[in-house]
């Protein structure tokens, strides 16, 4: 049984960047801006980071990670993508 991606609602949601520049209090604008940044990155990751085997191993722009950015002991691309998706799954839009 195929189900809709859990990111579908995030990736198809209306942009909230207009609310960031509104008359909302500063703390709310910050939350909106950070969530918008995370949602934008999730959209990029979902559409560009999937490799030919169906794994999120590419960078969020669709390229491979340069060797100097993937030294032993560093956070790898797939960990960042998984973490981003997990945080957005837990926290609803502000």
Buried (B, 14 or more C-beta within 10 A) or exposed (E): EEEEEEBEEBBEEEEBEEBBEEEBEEEEBEBBBEBBEBBBBBBBBBEBBBEEEEEBBBBBEEEEBEEEEEEEEEEEBBEBBEEBBEEBEEEEBB
